[in-house]
Amino acid sequence: MVKLGSTSVTDAAGAPDTELLVALASQFALIRSRGTRVVVVSSGAVATGLSTLGLTTRPTDMAALQAASAVGQPRVVRSWQDALGPHGIHVGQVLLDPADLFSRRQYLLARRTFAALLELGVVPVVNENDAVADEEIRFGDNDRLAALVAVLIGASRLVLLTDTPGLFTEDPATSAAATLIDEVTEIDHELEAAAGASSSAAGTGGMASKLAAARLATWSGIETLIADARDDSVVVRLEDGTGATSTRFRARERPLPARKAWIAFATAPKGRLEVDDGARRALRGGASLLLAGVRAREGDFAVGDAVEVTTGGALFAKGLARCSSSELARHPDGTPAPRDVVVVHHDDLVALD
């Protein structure tokens, strides 16, 4: 799984960087010939659309950005096809929105589609369906989308290609003391502090979003690397382990099972449950969450909806509700709900700390 941001896919004018795409296509063809399947999450639709339309300033309203995406997306995909076509490789466009991954049924259907494309020897080129995306319900950035797709297809590796060689201890643009972090075994608060927001006018991601994507992927057993898209033969050298400059995030030795990874990372929470310390200890020990341990609730959720579980306002678990928010208060006949009712079963609960 390879993800490229807008600053990598496009050139200074906002058009697809055909020279880079051709170079990457050659690398993809080489590793495919060795048996490695490739899925590409490609940004660049909005930037390409703005360039095509002759707009030099990025609009601030959502409708104009969606229109730019609608214009730019086919040009980005065509550029990938032009780059991969000479190698005899077909491209398949896959546009996703959160409903495709947040719904378990849609999630499984999407997984089957990817499996069919890969079986046919196609390279899927993935992007969020920006042209019709809901401003309030979207993936947010393609780093997160790439990590979610990597989990969806059971990828062994996620490569986030950007315009820097990896994660630094400080911002190298402002600090001469910044040094590259070669390997990360655990993403902690100190590491998060080293990551900042996007500094690019072309894209929405940044090092912080890549760190979040790495956490998502590594928790699911997927090694993640951040590297410079323009580093010579970077994809091949990362695949071979022959010294490409990068930051490597080790996969967890005990990754989450596929279904629990979906619960943890691919479901949109509809509510929040505040629990006491005793309930937290019980949940971390493998117990189910009972109503007796719930101190407060937020949101309206139905049976099967995802809910966050907190203590002192701090998130530590996520799960699927076994009863609705209204049922937590009272039964349909108006009597209080029993204290031993199961709110989240341990089979549907994931500890996140």
C-alpha positions in Angstrom: 0.0 0.0 0.0 1.5 3.3 -1.1 0.0 6.8 -0.4 1.1 10.0 -2.1 0.1 13.5 -1.0 -0.8 16.4 -3.2 2.7 17.9 -3.0 4.1 14.6 -4.4 1.5 13.9 -7.1 1.4 17.5 -8.5 4.1 19.9 -9.7 4.6 23.5 -8.7 1.8 24.5 -11.2 -0.6 22.1 -9.7 -0.6 19.7 -12.7 0.1 16.0 -12.3 3.9 15.5 -11.9 4.2 13.1 -14.8 8.0 12.6 -14.4 7.5 11.4 -10.8 4.5 9.3 -11.6 6.5 7.6 -14.4 9.4 6.9 -12.0 7.0 5.4 -9.4 5.2 3.4 -12.0 8.5 1.7 -13.0 9.1 0.9 -9.4 5.6 -0.5 -9.0 6.1 -2.7 -12.1 9.3 -4.0 -10.7 8.0 -5.0 -7.2 4.8 -6.4 -8.9 7.0 -8.7 -11.0 8.4 -10.1 -7.7 4.9 -10.9 -6.5 4.1 -7.8 -4.4 0.6 -6.4 -5.0 0.3 -2.6 -5.1 -2.6 -0.3 -4.1 -2.1 3.4 -4.4 -3.9 6.1 -2.5 -3.4 9.2 -4.5 -4.2 12.8 -3.5 -4.0 15.6 -6.0 -7.6 15.9 -7.3 -8.3 19.3 -5.9 -4.9 20.8 -6.7 -5.1 19.4 -10.3 -8.6 20.7 -10.7 -7.6 24.2 -9.6 -4.8 24.2 -12.0 -7.0 23.0 -14.9 -9.5 25.7 -14.2 -6.8 28.4 -14.0 -7.5 29.2 -10.3 -4.4 30.3 -8.5 -6.0 30.7 -5.0 -7.5 27.7 -3.2 -11.2 28.5 -2.6 -12.5 28.4 1.0 -16.1 27.2 0.3 -16.8 23.5 0.1 -18.8 23.6 -3.2 -15.9 25.2 -5.1 -13.4 22.6 -3.7 -15.7 19.8 -4.6 -16.1 21.2 -8.1 -12.3 21.4 -8.5 -12.0 17.8 -7.3 -14.6 16.7 -9.9 -12.5 18.3 -12.6 -9.1 17.1 -11.3 -9.9 13.5 -10.3 -10.2 12.1 -13.9 -7.0 13.9 -14.9 -5.1 12.4 -11.9 -6.3 8.9 -12.7 -5.5 9.3 -16.4 -2.0 10.4 -15.5 -1.6 7.2 -13.4 -2.9 5.1 -16.3 -0.5 6.8 -18.7 2.4 6.0 -16.4 1.5 2.4 -15.7 0.1 1.5 -19.1 3.5 1.1 -20.8 4.2 -1.7 -18.3 1.0 -3.5 -19.3 -0.7 -2.5 -16.0 -4.3 -1.4 -15.8 -5.6 1.1 -13.3 -8.9 0.9 -11.5 -10.3 4.0 -9.9 -11.8 3.5 -6.4 -13.6 6.5 -4.8 -14.6 5.9 -1.2 -16.7 7.8 1.4 -16.9 7.0 5.1 -20.1 5.0 4.7 -18.1 2.5 2.6 -16.0 1.7 5.7 -18.1 2.7 8.7 -20.9 0.3 7.7 -19.8 -3.3 8.3 -21.8 -4.5 5.2 -20.2 -1.9 3.0 -16.8 -2.6 4.5 -17.0 -6.2 3.5 -18.3 -5.3 0.0 -15.4 -2.9 -0.4 -12.9 -5.6 0.6 -14.3 -7.9 -2.0 -14.0 -5.3 -4.7 -10.3 -4.7 -3.8 -9.7 -8.4 -3.8 -11.2 -8.8 -7.2 -9.2 -5.9 -8.7 -5.9 -7.3 -7.3 -6.7 -10.8 -8.5 -7.1 -9.3 -12.0 -3.7 -7.7 -11.8 -5.2 -4.2 -11.6 -3.6 -1.4 -9.6 -6.4 0.3 -7.6 -6.0 4.1 -7.4 -7.9 5.3 -4.4 -9.2 8.6 -3.2 -11.9 10.0 -1.1 -15.0 10.8 -3.1 -14.5 14.5 -2.6 -16.9 15.7 -5.3 -19.9 14.6 -3.1 -18.3 14.3 0.3 -20.3 15.6 3.3 -18.3 18.3 5.0 -19.1 16.9 8.4 -18.7 13.2 7.6 -15.5 12.6 5.8 -12.1 10.9 6.3 -10.4 14.2 6.8 -7.2 13.4 5.0 -5.8 10.7 2.8 -3.2 9.5 5.4 -6.1 8.2 7.5 -7.9 6.8 4.4 -4.7 5.0 3.3 -4.4 3.4 6.8 -8.0 2.3 6.8 -7.7 0.8 3.3 -4.5 -0.9 4.4 -6.4 -2.5 7.2 -9.3 -3.3 4.9 -7.2 -5.3 2.4 -4.9 -6.8 5.0 -1.7 -5.1 3.7 1.6 -6.1 5.1 3.1 -2.6 4.7 1.9 1.0 4.4 4.3 3.5 2.7 3.4 7.2 3.1 5.3 9.1 0.5 5.6 12.8 1.1 8.1 15.7 0.5 10.3 14.9 3.5 12.4 11.8 4.2 10.5 11.0 7.4 9.7 12.2 10.9 12.1 14.6 12.6 12.7 15.4 16.2 11.8 19.0 15.4 10.7 20.9 12.3 13.7 20.9 10.0 12.5 24.0 8.3 12.9 26.0 11.5 15.5 24.1 13.5 19.0 23.2 12.5 19.1 20.7 15.4 16.3 18.6 13.9 17.3 15.0 13.3 15.6 12.2 11.5 13.9 9.5 13.6 14.9 6.2 11.9 12.6 3.8 13.8 9.6 4.1 16.1 8.5 1.2 18.3 5.8 3.1 20.2 3.9 6.3 19.4 3.8 8.4 22.6 3.0 12.0 23.5 6.6 13.1 23.0 6.5 11.8 19.5 3.2 13.4 18.8 4.6 16.8 20.0 7.3 16.5 17.3 4.7 16.3 14.6 3.0 19.4 13.3 0.1 20.5 11.1 0.2 20.7 7.3 2.4 23.5 5.9 1.3 22.9 2.3 -1.4 24.9 0.6 -2.0 22.0 -1.8 -3.0 19.4 0.7 -4.8 18.8 4.0 -2.5 16.3 5.7 0.7 16.9 7.6 3.1 14.9 9.8 0.5 14.8 12.6 -1.9 13.0 10.3 0.8 10.6 9.2 1.5 9.8 12.8 -2.2 9.1 13.4 -2.2 6.9 10.3 0.9 5.0 11.5 -0.8 4.4 14.9 -3.9 3.0 13.2 -1.9 0.8 10.8 0.7 -0.5 13.3 -2.1 -1.4 15.8 -3.5 -3.6 13.0 -0.1 -5.3 12.4 0.9 -3.2 9.4 4.5 -1.9 9.3 4.4 1.8 8.3 7.1 3.9 6.7 7.3 7.6 5.9 9.7 8.5 3.1 10.4 11.1 0.4 8.5 10.4 -2.8 11.4 11.9 -4.9 14.1 9.8 -3.3 15.6 7.7 -6.1 14.0 4.2 -6.3 12.5 4.8 -2.9 9.7 2.2 -3.2 12.0 -0.6 -4.4 14.6 0.1 -1.8 12.0 0.1 1.0 10.7 -3.1 -0.4 14.2 -4.6 -0.5 15.3 -3.1 2.8 18.4 -1.7 1.1 18.7 1.6 3.0 16.2 4.1 1.7 16.0 7.0 4.1 12.8 6.8 6.0 11.1 6.6 9.4 9.9 3.1 10.1 7.1 2.3 12.5 7.1 -1.2 13.8 3.9 -3.2 13.6 2.6 -4.4 17.0 3.6 -7.9 17.9 0.0 -8.7 18.9 -2.2 -6.8 16.3 -5.9 -6.4 16.6 -8.0 -9.0 14.8 -9.6 -7.6 11.7 -13.1 -7.1 13.2 -11.7 -5.3 16.2 -9.5 -3.2 14.0 -12.7 -2.2 12.1 -14.4 -1.3 15.4 -11.5 0.7 16.7 -10.6 2.6 13.6 -13.3 2.4 10.9 -16.5 3.1 12.8 -17.8 6.6 13.5 -18.8 6.9 17.2 -22.4 7.9 17.8 -22.1 8.4 21.6 -19.8 8.4 24.6 -20.0 6.5 27.9 -18.2 7.7 31.0 -17.4 4.9 33.3 -15.9 4.6 36.8 -12.4 3.3 37.6 -13.7 -0.1 38.6 -15.4 -0.5 35.3 -12.3 0.5 33.5 -10.2 -2.1 35.3 -12.8 -4.7 34.6 -13.0 -3.8 30.9 -9.2 -3.9 30.5 -9.3 -7.4 32.1 -11.7 -8.7 29.4 -15.1 -8.0 31.1 -18.2 -6.6 29.4 -19.4 -3.1 30.2 -22.5 -3.3 32.4 -24.9 -0.5 33.1 -23.8 -0.4 36.7 -20.4 0.9 35.6 -21.8 3.7 33.4 -21.7 7.1 35.2 -22.9 9.3 32.3 -23.7 9.1 28.6 -23.6 11.5 25.6 -25.3 11.2 22.2 -28.1 9.2 20.8 -27.2 5.8 19.6 -28.9 2.6 18.5 -28.0 -1.1 19.0 -24.9 -1.8 17.0 -23.7 1.8 16.8 -20.1 2.6 17.9 -19.6 4.3 21.2 -16.5 5.7 22.9 -15.7 4.7 26.5 -14.0 7.2 28.8 -12.8 7.7 32.3 -12.4 11.3 33.5 -13.1 12.4 30.0 -10.1 10.5 28.6 -10.8 8.0 25.9 -9.6 4.4 26.6 -11.9 2.1 24.7 -14.4 1.8 21.9 -17.1 -0.7 21.2 -20.5 -1.5 19.7 -23.6 -0.9 21.8 -25.7 -3.8 22.8 -28.6 -1.5 23.7 -29.7 2.0 22.6 -29.1 5.2 24.5 -32.8 5.4 25.3 -32.8 1.9 26.7 -30.0 2.8 29.1 -32.3 5.2 30.9 -35.6 3.3 31.0 -37.5 0.3 29.5 -40.4 1.0 27.2 -42.8 0.5 30.1 -41.0 3.3 32.0 -39.3 1.2 34.6 -35.5 1.7 35.3 -33.2 -0.5 33.2 -31.6 -3.3 35.3 -28.1 -2.5 36.5 -26.7 -5.8 35.1 -27.7 -5.1 31.5 -24.8 -5.5 29.1 -24.1 -2.1 27.4 -21.1 -3.2 25.4 -20.1 -6.9 25.2 -16.4 -7.7 25.6 -16.4 -9.4 22.1 -17.3 -5.9 20.7 -14.9 -3.9 22.8 -11.4 -2.6 22.0 -9.0 -1.1 24.6 -7.2 1.8 23.0 -4.5 2.6 25.6 
